[in-house]
Amino acid sequence: MIIEYMLIAGLGGFAGTCGRYLTGVAGKKLFGDKYPAGTFAVNVIGCFIIGLFVGLWTRHDMSPLVNALLISGFCGGFTTFSSFSHDSFAMIQKGEWWKFICYIVPSVALGLLMVWLGIKCVA
């Protein structure tokens, strides 16, 4: 049974990773390399999506397989905390403190807001 859940989560992760990659490409085309717009976008969008999924789960009896597919799989593959941390660390190393603050604060604040909003959308 655990293999079934792993395969389902992997399928969702594949879809999420593809979405993350395409969002990153779009972010670079729109904003260049000056600001990690792709990472910012996937994390904020991903927070909203996970909020929607959690909200749906609490309102409807979602199966554990759907949870593995959508929350662990898709959202886990789509959002990217490691890239967020790496981008932030690079800004610190370069002494780009204002850029660092303008990246960290909105990322965390909007992330929390999007989870709340996603849950409220289905509540």
Secondary structure by P-SEA (a helix, b strand, c coil): caaaaaaaaaaaaaaaaaaaaaaaaaaaaacccccaaaaaaaaaaaaaaaaaaaaaaaaccccaaaaaacccccccccccaaaaaaaaaaaaaacaaaaaaacaaaaaaaaaaaaaaaaaaac
